[in-house]
């Protein structure tokens, strides 16, 4: 399953209305650390069938970034059943993502 790029119009359907766990990657095209984490998220999206992975470009969606108080990127928000349950900032490795996601999936 590939990482879907969403915007403020699809956020409700793709994140808030979803049952289960959704990881939202708030990123920008010019962000170096965002480019580092992108392939890790692609790998995880193929391995973790029980988690949905989506990306939100903060430059294209400043309202969403503001709503969730995104001040640095990449910022990752983990939602469970439509509610934010975890947030972490900065480039982390695969183990870091697995650790953060395990908090919401256990």
Biopython code that builds the backbone (N, CA, C, O; Angstrom):
import numpy as np
from Bio.PDB.StructureBuilder import StructureBuilder

atoms = [
    (1, "UNK", "N", (0.847, -1.179, 0.000)),
    (1, "UNK", "CA", (0.000, 0.000, 0.000)),
    (1, "UNK", "C", (0.889, 1.238, 0.000)),
    (1, "UNK", "O", (1.737, 1.391, 0.879)),
    (2, "UNK", "N", (0.711, 2.089, -0.940)),
    (2, "UNK", "CA", (1.547, 3.285, -1.041)),
    (2, "UNK", "C", (1.076, 4.351, -0.056)),
    (2, "UNK", "O", (-0.052, 4.319, 0.437)),
    (3, "UNK", "N", (1.975, 5.295, 0.214)),
    (3, "UNK", "CA", (1.641, 6.421, 1.075)),
    (3, "UNK", "C", (0.830, 7.418, 0.247)),
    (3, "UNK", "O", (1.303, 7.911, -0.777)),
    (4, "UNK", "N", (-0.383, 7.710, 0.691)),
    (4, "UNK", "CA", (-1.269, 8.614, -0.046)),
    (4, "UNK", "C", (-0.967, 10.065, 0.309)),
    (4, "UNK", "O", (-0.723, 10.398, 1.469)),
    (5, "UNK", "N", (-0.988, 10.922, -0.709)),
    (5, "UNK", "CA", (-0.857, 12.364, -0.479)),
    (5, "UNK", "C", (-2.264, 12.922, -0.356)),
    (5, "UNK", "O", (-3.088, 12.759, -1.256)),
    (6, "UNK", "N", (-2.535, 13.584, 0.770)),
    (6, "UNK", "CA", (-3.876, 14.110, 0.988)),
    (6, "UNK", "C", (-3.797, 15.620, 1.255)),
    (6, "UNK", "O", (-2.724, 16.180, 1.477)),
    (7, "UNK", "N", (-4.967, 16.251, 1.224)),
    (7, "UNK", "CA", (-5.027, 17.682, 1.509)),
    (7, "UNK", "C", (-6.180, 17.939, 2.472)),
    (7, "UNK", "O", (-6.800, 17.007, 2.984)),
    (8, "UNK", "N", (-6.457, 19.227, 2.711)),
    (8, "UNK", "CA", (-7.466, 19.523, 3.732)),
    (8, "UNK", "C", (-8.858, 19.032, 3.340)),
    (8, "UNK", "O", (-9.687, 18.773, 4.213)),
    (9, "UNK", "N", (-9.127, 18.899, 2.039)),
    (9, "UNK", "CA", (-10.453, 18.422, 1.634)),
    (9, "UNK", "C", (-10.621, 16.919, 1.862)),
    (9, "UNK", "O", (-11.735, 16.455, 2.107)),
    (10, "UNK", "N", (-9.534, 16.156, 1.786)),
    (10, "UNK", "CA", (-9.638, 14.701, 1.987)),
    (10, "UNK", "C", (-9.227, 14.269, 3.399)),
    (10, "UNK", "O", (-9.348, 13.092, 3.741)),
    (11, "UNK", "N", (-8.746, 15.198, 4.215)),
    (11, "UNK", "CA", (-8.270, 14.865, 5.560)),
    (11, "UNK", "C", (-9.369, 14.234, 6.419)),
    (11, "UNK", "O", (-9.127, 13.256, 7.127)),
    (12, "UNK", "N", (-10.555, 14.792, 6.353)),
    (12, "UNK", "CA", (-11.675, 14.269, 7.144)),
    (12, "UNK", "C", (-11.910, 12.791, 6.825)),
    (12, "UNK", "O", (-11.989, 11.952, 7.723)),
    (13, "UNK", "N", (-12.021, 12.489, 5.524)),
    (13, "UNK", "CA", (-12.322, 11.121, 5.095)),
    (13, "UNK", "C", (-11.140, 10.175, 5.337)),
    (13, "UNK", "O", (-11.321, 9.058, 5.822)),
    (14, "UNK", "N", (-9.941, 10.628, 4.999)),
    (14, "UNK", "CA", (-8.766, 9.757, 5.025)),
    (14, "UNK", "C", (-8.156, 9.560, 6.415)),
    (14, "UNK", "O", (-7.463, 8.571, 6.655)),
    (15, "UNK", "N", (-8.414, 10.501, 7.330)),
    (15, "UNK", "CA", (-7.796, 10.421, 8.660)),
    (15, "UNK", "C", (-8.848, 10.397, 9.768)),
    (15, "UNK", "O", (-8.922, 9.439, 10.538)),
    (16, "UNK", "N", (-9.654, 11.443, 9.845)),
    (16, "UNK", "CA", (-10.570, 11.588, 10.984)),
    (16, "UNK", "C", (-11.695, 10.557, 10.986)),
    (16, "UNK", "O", (-12.177, 10.170, 12.051)),
    (17, "UNK", "N", (-12.119, 10.110, 9.800)),
    (17, "UNK", "CA", (-13.218, 9.141, 9.726)),
    (17, "UNK", "C", (-12.731, 7.695, 9.684)),
    (17, "UNK", "O", (-13.540, 6.772, 9.588)),
    (18, "UNK", "N", (-11.413, 7.492, 9.755)),
    (18, "UNK", "CA", (-10.849, 6.143, 9.664)),
    (18, "UNK", "C", (-10.906, 5.416, 11.000)),
    (18, "UNK", "O", (-10.637, 6.000, 12.050)),
    (19, "UNK", "N", (-11.255, 4.152, 10.948)),
    (19, "UNK", "CA", (-11.122, 3.287, 12.112)),
    (19, "UNK", "C", (-9.702, 2.740, 12.090)),
    (19, "UNK", "O", (-9.161, 2.450, 11.023)),
    (20, "UNK", "N", (-9.108, 2.600, 13.248)),
    (20, "UNK", "CA", (-7.756, 2.079, 13.312)),
    (20, "UNK", "C", (-6.721, 3.185, 13.357)),
    (20, "UNK", "O", (-7.029, 4.325, 13.703)),
    (21, "UNK", "N", (-5.476, 2.838, 13.001)),
    (21, "UNK", "CA", (-4.336, 3.732, 13.153)),
    (21, "UNK", "C", (-3.945, 4.353, 11.810)),
    (21, "UNK", "O", (-3.829, 3.665, 10.796)),
    (22, "UNK", "N", (-3.745, 5.681, 11.836)),
    (22, "UNK", "CA", (-3.280, 6.425, 10.654)),
    (22, "UNK", "C", (-2.079, 7.259, 11.082)),
    (22, "UNK", "O", (-2.139, 7.987, 12.073)),
    (23, "UNK", "N", (-0.986, 7.148, 10.328)),
    (23, "UNK", "CA", (0.174, 8.005, 10.562)),
    (23, "UNK", "C", (0.163, 9.102, 9.513)),
    (23, "UNK", "O", (0.161, 8.827, 8.313)),
    (24, "UNK", "N", (0.156, 10.350, 9.972)),
    (24, "UNK", "CA", (0.164, 11.498, 9.067)),
    (24, "UNK", "C", (1.549, 12.130, 9.107)),
    (24, "UNK", "O", (2.040, 12.512, 10.169)),
    (25, "UNK", "N", (2.166, 12.233, 7.942)),
    (25, "UNK", "CA", (3.485, 12.850, 7.790)),
    (25, "UNK", "C", (3.267, 14.271, 7.285)),
    (25, "UNK", "O", (2.889, 14.468, 6.130)),
    (26, "UNK", "N", (3.503, 15.261, 8.144)),
    (26, "UNK", "CA", (3.446, 16.662, 7.726)),
    (26, "UNK", "C", (4.837, 17.017, 7.212)),
    (26, "UNK", "O", (5.810, 16.978, 7.964)),
    (27, "UNK", "N", (4.928, 17.365, 5.925)),
    (27, "UNK", "CA", (6.230, 17.536, 5.274)),
    (27, "UNK", "C", (6.181, 18.705, 4.294)),
    (27, "UNK", "O", (5.137, 19.330, 4.104)),
    (28, "UNK", "N", (7.332, 18.991, 3.674)),
    (28, "UNK", "CA", (7.416, 19.947, 2.566)),
    (28, "UNK", "C", (8.435, 19.420, 1.559)),
    (28, "UNK", "O", (9.370, 18.703, 1.917)),
    (29, "UNK", "N", (8.238, 19.786, 0.301)),
    (29, "UNK", "CA", (9.127, 19.307, -0.763)),
    (29, "UNK", "C", (10.582, 19.714, -0.530)),
    (29, "UNK", "O", (11.493, 18.959, -0.871)),
    (30, "UNK", "N", (10.813, 20.894, 0.045)),
    (30, "UNK", "CA", (12.168, 21.422, 0.221)),
    (30, "UNK", "C", (12.864, 20.903, 1.472)),
    (30, "UNK", "O", (14.023, 21.242, 1.711)),
    (31, "UNK", "N", (12.194, 20.101, 2.261)),
    (31, "UNK", "CA", (12.695, 19.657, 3.566)),
    (31, "UNK", "C", (13.602, 18.433, 3.418)),
    (31, "UNK", "O", (13.148, 17.368, 2.998)),
    (32, "UNK", "N", (14.888, 18.588, 3.766)),
    (32, "UNK", "CA", (15.848, 17.493, 3.669)),
    (32, "UNK", "C", (15.489, 16.279, 4.513)),
    (32, "UNK", "O", (15.439, 15.168, 3.986)),
    (33, "UNK", "N", (15.235, 16.458, 5.822)),
    (33, "UNK", "CA", (14.874, 15.307, 6.659)),
    (33, "UNK", "C", (13.595, 14.608, 6.178)),
    (33, "UNK", "O", (13.437, 13.403, 6.374)),
    (34, "UNK", "N", (12.688, 15.360, 5.551)),
    (34, "UNK", "CA", (11.454, 14.755, 5.017)),
    (34, "UNK", "C", (11.799, 13.773, 3.894)),
    (34, "UNK", "O", (11.174, 12.720, 3.762)),
    (35, "UNK", "N", (12.795, 14.130, 3.093)),
    (35, "UNK", "CA", (13.222, 13.256, 1.992)),
    (35, "UNK", "C", (13.867, 11.982, 2.534)),
    (35, "UNK", "O", (13.787, 10.924, 1.910)),
    (36, "UNK", "N", (14.506, 12.089, 3.696)),
    (36, "UNK", "CA", (15.146, 10.930, 4.321)),
    (36, "UNK", "C", (14.086, 9.938, 4.821)),
    (36, "UNK", "O", (14.256, 8.726, 4.687)),
    (37, "UNK", "N", (13.003, 10.452, 5.392)),
    (37, "UNK", "CA", (12.000, 9.568, 5.978)),
    (37, "UNK", "C", (11.018, 9.006, 4.949)),
    (37, "UNK", "O", (10.372, 7.991, 5.210)),
    (38, "UNK", "N", (10.895, 9.643, 3.794)),
    (38, "UNK", "CA", (9.921, 9.197, 2.785)),
    (38, "UNK", "C", (10.079, 7.720, 2.410)),
    (38, "UNK", "O", (9.085, 6.995, 2.429)),
    (39, "UNK", "N", (11.290, 7.239, 2.068)),
    (39, "UNK", "CA", (11.407, 5.816, 1.703)),
    (39, "UNK", "C", (11.117, 4.871, 2.870)),
    (39, "UNK", "O", (10.646, 3.753, 2.660)),
    (40, "UNK", "N", (11.394, 5.313, 4.093)),
    (40, "UNK", "CA", (11.099, 4.481, 5.263)),
    (40, "UNK", "C", (9.589, 4.302, 5.380)),
    (40, "UNK", "O", (9.105, 3.199, 5.632)),
    (41, "UNK", "N", (8.851, 5.391, 5.196)),
    (41, "UNK", "CA", (7.388, 5.313, 5.271)),
    (41, "UNK", "C", (6.830, 4.438, 4.156)),
    (41, "UNK", "O", (5.881, 3.684, 4.371)),
    (42, "UNK", "N", (7.414, 4.535, 2.971)),
    (42, "UNK", "CA", (6.971, 3.674, 1.859)),
    (42, "UNK", "C", (7.164, 2.206, 2.226)),
    (42, "UNK", "O", (6.274, 1.387, 1.996)),
    (43, "UNK", "N", (8.324, 1.869, 2.797)),
    (43, "UNK", "CA", (8.591, 0.488, 3.221)),
    (43, "UNK", "C", (7.574, 0.036, 4.260)),
    (43, "UNK", "O", (6.987, -1.040, 4.147)),
    (44, "UNK", "N", (7.375, 0.877, 5.276)),
    (44, "UNK", "CA", (6.457, 0.517, 6.354)),
    (44, "UNK", "C", (5.028, 0.367, 5.847)),
    (44, "UNK", "O", (4.282, -0.486, 6.329)),
    (45, "UNK", "N", (4.646, 1.191, 4.879)),
    (45, "UNK", "CA", (3.273, 1.099, 4.361)),
    (45, "UNK", "C", (3.038, -0.244, 3.681)),
    (45, "UNK", "O", (1.910, -0.733, 3.640)),
    (46, "UNK", "N", (4.105, -0.840, 3.145)),
    (46, "UNK", "CA", (3.993, -2.157, 2.540)),
    (46, "UNK", "C", (3.988, -3.279, 3.564)),
    (46, "UNK", "O", (3.398, -4.336, 3.342)),
    (47, "UNK", "N", (4.655, -3.037, 4.696)),
    (47, "UNK", "CA", (4.794, -4.070, 5.720)),
    (47, "UNK", "C", (3.671, -4.061, 6.748)),
    (47, "UNK", "O", (3.260, -5.117, 7.231)),
    (48, "UNK", "N", (3.176, -2.882, 7.082)),
    (48, "UNK", "CA", (2.192, -2.753, 8.166)),
    (48, "UNK", "C", (0.796, -2.552, 7.581)),
    (48, "UNK", "O", (0.354, -1.424, 7.366)),
    (49, "UNK", "N", (0.131, -3.636, 7.334)),
    (49, "UNK", "CA", (-1.200, -3.583, 6.708)),
    (49, "UNK", "C", (-2.261, -2.971, 7.614)),
    (49, "UNK", "O", (-3.295, -2.497, 7.143)),
    (50, "UNK", "N", (-1.994, -2.986, 8.926)),
    (50, "UNK", "CA", (-2.990, -2.477, 9.868)),
    (50, "UNK", "C", (-2.845, -0.980, 10.148)),
    (50, "UNK", "O", (-3.592, -0.425, 10.955)),
    (51, "UNK", "N", (-1.883, -0.323, 9.484)),
    (51, "UNK", "CA", (-1.680, 1.113, 9.662)),
    (51, "UNK", "C", (-1.782, 1.789, 8.302)),
    (51, "UNK", "O", (-1.228, 1.308, 7.314)),
    (52, "UNK", "N", (-2.496, 2.909, 8.262)),
    (52, "UNK", "CA", (-2.605, 3.693, 7.029)),
    (52, "UNK", "C", (-1.590, 4.835, 7.116)),
    (52, "UNK", "O", (-1.470, 5.488, 8.152)),
    (53, "UNK", "N", (-0.864, 5.071, 6.026)),
    (53, "UNK", "CA", (0.148, 6.122, 5.980)),
    (53, "UNK", "C", (-0.272, 7.191, 4.970)),
    (53, "UNK", "O", (-0.578, 6.883, 3.818)),
    (54, "UNK", "N", (-0.283, 8.456, 5.419)),
    (54, "UNK", "CA", (-0.623, 9.560, 4.521)),
    (54, "UNK", "C", (0.360, 10.707, 4.730)),
    (54, "UNK", "O", (0.996, 10.814, 5.778)),
    (55, "UNK", "N", (0.474, 11.568, 3.707)),
    (55, "UNK", "CA", (1.362, 12.724, 3.758)),
    (55, "UNK", "C", (0.551, 13.985, 3.505)),
    (55, "UNK", "O", (-0.356, 13.996, 2.674)),
    (56, "UNK", "N", (0.890, 15.052, 4.234)),
    (56, "UNK", "CA", (0.259, 16.356, 4.046)),
    (56, "UNK", "C", (1.371, 17.376, 3.821)),
    (56, "UNK", "O", (2.234, 17.561, 4.680)),
    (57, "UNK", "N", (1.348, 18.034, 2.668)),
    (57, "UNK", "CA", (2.320, 19.078, 2.344)),
    (57, "UNK", "C", (1.916, 20.351, 3.087)),
    (57, "UNK", "O", (0.857, 20.919, 2.819)),
    (58, "UNK", "N", (2.763, 20.800, 4.025)),
    (58, "UNK", "CA", (2.403, 21.958, 4.852)),
    (58, "UNK", "C", (2.344, 23.253, 4.044)),
    (58, "UNK", "O", (1.612, 24.176, 4.404)),
    (59, "UNK", "N", (3.111, 23.327, 2.953)),
    (59, "UNK", "CA", (3.064, 24.530, 2.115)),
    (59, "UNK", "C", (1.737, 24.631, 1.369)),
    (59, "UNK", "O", (1.231, 25.730, 1.142)),
    (60, "UNK", "N", (1.179, 23.500, 0.992)),
    (60, "UNK", "CA", (-0.100, 23.467, 0.280)),
    (60, "UNK", "C", (-1.294, 23.500, 1.230)),
    (60, "UNK", "O", (-2.402, 23.856, 0.827)),
    (61, "UNK", "N", (-1.071, 23.131, 2.484)),
    (61, "UNK", "CA", (-2.160, 22.996, 3.465)),
    (61, "UNK", "C", (-1.820, 23.687, 4.784)),
    (61, "UNK", "O", (-1.764, 23.039, 5.829)),
    (62, "UNK", "N", (-1.590, 25.016, 4.739)),
    (62, "UNK", "CA", (-1.207, 25.715, 5.971)),
    (62, "UNK", "C", (-2.289, 25.667, 7.050)),
    (62, "UNK", "O", (-1.977, 25.735, 8.238)),
    (63, "UNK", "N", (-3.557, 25.552, 6.648)),
    (63, "UNK", "CA", (-4.635, 25.491, 7.647)),
    (63, "UNK", "C", (-4.522, 24.230, 8.506)),
    (63, "UNK", "O", (-4.688, 24.281, 9.724)),
    (64, "UNK", "N", (-4.239, 23.103, 7.857)),
    (64, "UNK", "CA", (-4.081, 21.851, 8.606)),
    (64, "UNK", "C", (-2.855, 21.913, 9.513)),
    (64, "UNK", "O", (-2.897, 21.481, 10.665)),
    (65, "UNK", "N", (-1.763, 22.456, 8.977)),
    (65, "UNK", "CA", (-0.542, 22.573, 9.779)),
    (65, "UNK", "C", (-0.809, 23.440, 11.007)),
    (65, "UNK", "O", (-0.343, 23.124, 12.101)),
    (66, "UNK", "N", (-1.541, 24.509, 10.835)),
    (66, "UNK", "CA", (-1.870, 25.399, 11.939)),
    (66, "UNK", "C", (-2.804, 24.718, 12.936)),
    (66, "UNK", "O", (-2.614, 24.829, 14.147)),
    (67, "UNK", "N", (-3.804, 24.018, 12.427)),
    (67, "UNK", "CA", (-4.775, 23.338, 13.274)),
    (67, "UNK", "C", (-4.100, 22.353, 14.232)),
    (67, "UNK", "O", (-4.497, 22.229, 15.390)),
    (68, "UNK", "N", (-3.076, 21.656, 13.734)),
    (68, "UNK", "CA", (-2.379, 20.656, 14.555)),
    (68, "UNK", "C", (-1.056, 21.179, 15.125)),
    (68, "UNK", "O", (-0.214, 20.402, 15.575)),
    (69, "UNK", "N", (-0.883, 22.506, 15.098)),
    (69, "UNK", "CA", (0.299, 23.158, 15.695)),
    (69, "UNK", "C", (1.611, 22.567, 15.191)),
    (69, "UNK", "O", (2.500, 22.224, 15.971)),
    (70, "UNK", "N", (1.709, 22.456, 13.871)),
    (70, "UNK", "CA", (2.933, 21.935, 13.247)),
    (70, "UNK", "C", (3.894, 23.111, 13.053)),
    (70, "UNK", "O", (3.664, 23.980, 12.212)),
    (71, "UNK", "N", (4.968, 23.127, 13.838)),
    (71, "UNK", "CA", (5.927, 24.223, 13.770)),
    (71, "UNK", "C", (7.233, 23.812, 13.121)),
    (71, "UNK", "O", (7.937, 24.658, 12.570)),
    (72, "UNK", "N", (7.575, 22.531, 13.171)),
    (72, "UNK", "CA", (8.767, 22.042, 12.485)),
    (72, "UNK", "C", (8.392, 20.799, 11.707)),
    (72, "UNK", "O", (7.441, 20.091, 12.036)),
    (73, "UNK", "N", (9.166, 20.556, 10.666)),
    (73, "UNK", "CA", (8.888, 19.384, 9.848)),
    (73, "UNK", "C", (10.174, 18.582, 9.690)),
    (73, "UNK", "O", (11.265, 19.150, 9.746)),
    (74, "UNK", "N", (10.063, 17.282, 9.496)),
    (74, "UNK", "CA", (8.804, 16.555, 9.488)),
    (74, "UNK", "C", (8.215, 16.392, 10.891)),
    (74, "UNK", "O", (8.934, 16.172, 11.866)),
    (75, "UNK", "N", (6.905, 16.504, 10.961)),
    (75, "UNK", "CA", (6.175, 16.159, 12.176)),
    (75, "UNK", "C", (5.241, 15.023, 11.818)),
    (75, "UNK", "O", (4.573, 15.055, 10.785)),
    (76, "UNK", "N", (5.197, 14.030, 12.670)),
    (76, "UNK", "CA", (4.360, 12.853, 12.440)),
    (76, "UNK", "C", (3.294, 12.798, 13.519)),
    (76, "UNK", "O", (3.599, 12.817, 14.711)),
    (77, "UNK", "N", (2.049, 12.729, 13.094)),
    (77, "UNK", "CA", (0.926, 12.610, 14.018)),
    (77, "UNK", "C", (0.311, 11.241, 13.832)),
    (77, "UNK", "O", (0.025, 10.828, 12.708)),
    (78, "UNK", "N", (0.110, 10.540, 14.927)),
    (78, "UNK", "CA", (-0.521, 9.222, 14.878)),
    (78, "UNK", "C", (-1.954, 9.377, 15.381)),
    (78, "UNK", "O", (-2.187, 9.845, 16.496)),
    (79, "UNK", "N", (-2.903, 8.982, 14.548)),
    (79, "UNK", "CA", (-4.316, 9.021, 14.908)),
    (79, "UNK", "C", (-4.805, 7.601, 15.133)),
    (79, "UNK", "O", (-4.385, 6.672, 14.443)),
    (80, "UNK", "N", (-5.689, 7.439, 16.094)),
    (80, "UNK", "CA", (-6.342, 6.156, 16.313)),
    (80, "UNK", "C", (-7.835, 6.426, 16.393)),
    (80, "UNK", "O", (-8.300, 7.196, 17.233)),
    (81, "UNK", "N", (-8.571, 5.779, 15.506)),
    (81, "UNK", "CA", (-10.022, 5.982, 15.420)),
    (81, "UNK", "C", (-10.377, 7.469, 15.316)),
    (81, "UNK", "O", (-11.335, 7.937, 15.931)),
    (82, "UNK", "N", (-9.587, 8.200, 14.526)),
    (82, "UNK", "CA", (-9.880, 9.603, 14.246)),
    (82, "UNK", "C", (-9.384, 10.606, 15.265)),
    (82, "UNK", "O", (-9.601, 11.807, 15.105)),
    (83, "UNK", "N", (-8.717, 10.131, 16.319)),
    (83, "UNK", "CA", (-8.230, 11.039, 17.367)),
    (83, "UNK", "C", (-6.701, 10.991, 17.428)),
    (83, "UNK", "O", (-6.116, 9.909, 17.373)),
    (84, "UNK", "N", (-6.047, 12.159, 17.543)),
    (84, "UNK", "CA", (-4.590, 12.158, 17.665)),
    (84, "UNK", "C", (-4.169, 11.545, 18.991)),
    (84, "UNK", "O", (-4.649, 11.952, 20.049)),
    (85, "UNK", "N", (-3.266, 10.560, 18.935)),
    (85, "UNK", "CA", (-2.827, 9.867, 20.147)),
    (85, "UNK", "C", (-1.322, 9.982, 20.381)),
    (85, "UNK", "O", (-0.840, 9.675, 21.471)),
    (86, "UNK", "N", (-0.579, 10.423, 19.366)),
    (86, "UNK", "CA", (0.871, 10.511, 19.511)),
    (86, "UNK", "C", (1.409, 11.484, 18.469)),
    (86, "UNK", "O", (0.873, 11.593, 17.367)),
    (87, "UNK", "N", (2.470, 12.186, 18.834)),
    (87, "UNK", "CA", (3.111, 13.103, 17.900)),
    (87, "UNK", "C", (4.608, 13.062, 18.145)),
    (87, "UNK", "O", (5.057, 13.052, 19.291)),
    (88, "UNK", "N", (5.387, 13.038, 17.058)),
    (88, "UNK", "CA", (6.833, 13.114, 17.191)),
    (88, "UNK", "C", (7.388, 13.905, 16.017)),
    (88, "UNK", "O", (6.794, 13.954, 14.940)),
    (89, "UNK", "N", (8.545, 14.523, 16.252)),
    (89, "UNK", "CA", (9.117, 15.472, 15.303)),
    (89, "UNK", "C", (10.517, 15.031, 14.913)),
    (89, "UNK", "O", (11.281, 14.521, 15.732)),
    (90, "UNK", "N", (10.837, 15.241, 13.631)),
    (90, "UNK", "CA", (12.195, 14.991, 13.159)),
    (90, "UNK", "C", (12.352, 13.645, 12.494)),
    (90, "UNK", "O", (11.518, 12.748, 12.627)),
    (91, "UNK", "N", (13.450, 13.536, 11.773)),
    (91, "UNK", "CA", (13.734, 12.297, 11.052)),
    (91, "UNK", "C", (14.122, 11.208, 12.042)),
    (91, "UNK", "O", (15.043, 11.373, 12.842)),
    (92, "UNK", "N", (13.410, 10.107, 11.974)),
    (92, "UNK", "CA", (13.753, 8.934, 12.783)),
    (92, "UNK", "C", (13.927, 7.756, 11.837)),
    (92, "UNK", "O", (13.432, 7.771, 10.710)),
    (93, "UNK", "N", (14.628, 6.747, 12.304)),
    (93, "UNK", "CA", (14.819, 5.545, 11.507)),
    (93, "UNK", "C", (13.599, 4.639, 11.592)),
    (93, "UNK", "O", (12.616, 4.950, 12.264)),
    (94, "UNK", "N", (13.686, 3.530, 10.907)),
    (94, "UNK", "CA", (12.580, 2.577, 10.881)),
    (94, "UNK", "C", (12.202, 2.119, 12.291)),
    (94, "UNK", "O", (11.019, 2.036, 12.624)),
    (95, "UNK", "N", (13.205, 1.825, 13.114)),
    (95, "UNK", "CA", (12.929, 1.389, 14.483)),
    (95, "UNK", "C", (12.185, 2.456, 15.262)),
    (95, "UNK", "O", (11.306, 2.147, 16.066)),
    (96, "UNK", "N", (12.538, 3.720, 15.023)),
    (96, "UNK", "CA", (11.854, 4.818, 15.698)),
    (96, "UNK", "C", (10.381, 4.874, 15.326)),
    (96, "UNK", "O", (9.524, 5.071, 16.187)),
    (97, "UNK", "N", (10.089, 4.700, 14.033)),
    (97, "UNK", "CA", (8.690, 4.671, 13.596)),
    (97, "UNK", "C", (7.949, 3.495, 14.218)),
    (97, "UNK", "O", (6.824, 3.641, 14.695)),
    (98, "UNK", "N", (8.585, 2.333, 14.209)),
    (98, "UNK", "CA", (7.940, 1.145, 14.778)),
    (98, "UNK", "C", (7.643, 1.339, 16.258)),
    (98, "UNK", "O", (6.587, 0.937, 16.747)),
    (99, "UNK", "N", (8.578, 1.955, 16.964)),
    (99, "UNK", "CA", (8.395, 2.208, 18.386)),
    (99, "UNK", "C", (7.230, 3.159, 18.630)),
    (99, "UNK", "O", (6.385, 2.907, 19.488)),
    (100, "UNK", "N", (7.189, 4.253, 17.872)),
    (100, "UNK", "CA", (6.112, 5.240, 18.041)),
    (100, "UNK", "C", (4.754, 4.647, 17.659)),
    (100, "UNK", "O", (3.755, 4.880, 18.339)),
    (101, "UNK", "N", (4.726, 3.883, 16.572)),
    (101, "UNK", "CA", (3.468, 3.286, 16.126)),
    (101, "UNK", "C", (2.975, 2.213, 17.088)),
    (101, "UNK", "O", (1.770, 2.015, 17.244)),
    (102, "UNK", "N", (3.917, 1.520, 17.735)),
    (102, "UNK", "CA", (3.506, 0.454, 18.662)),
    (102, "UNK", "C", (2.710, 1.017, 19.830)),
    (102, "UNK", "O", (1.898, 0.309, 20.426)),
    (103, "UNK", "N", (2.938, 2.291, 20.165)),
    (103, "UNK", "CA", (2.191, 2.914, 21.255)),
    (103, "UNK", "C", (0.709, 3.003, 20.925)),
    (103, "UNK", "O", (-0.132, 2.963, 21.823)),
    (104, "UNK", "N", (0.383, 3.124, 19.633)),
    (104, "UNK", "CA", (-1.007, 3.263, 19.226)),
    (104, "UNK", "C", (-1.634, 1.926, 18.836)),
    (104, "UNK", "O", (-2.857, 1.786, 18.860)),
    (105, "UNK", "N", (-0.809, 0.947, 18.477)),
    (105, "UNK", "CA", (-1.360, -0.309, 17.967)),
    (105, "UNK", "C", (-1.458, -1.386, 19.041)),
    (105, "UNK", "O", (-2.025, -2.451, 18.798)),
    (106, "UNK", "N", (-0.915, -1.122, 20.223)),
    (106, "UNK", "CA", (-0.992, -2.148, 21.276)),
    (106, "UNK", "C", (-2.084, -1.834, 22.267)),
    (106, "UNK", "O", (-2.290, -2.589, 23.217)),
]
sb = StructureBuilder()
sb.init_structure("model")
sb.init_model(0)
sb.init_chain("A")
sb.init_seg("    ")
for serial, (resi, resn, name, xyz) in enumerate(atoms, 1):
    if name == "N":
        sb.init_residue(resn, " ", resi, " ")
    sb.init_atom(name, np.array(xyz, "f"), 0.0, 1.0, " ", f" {name:<3s}", serial, name[0])
structure = sb.get_structure()
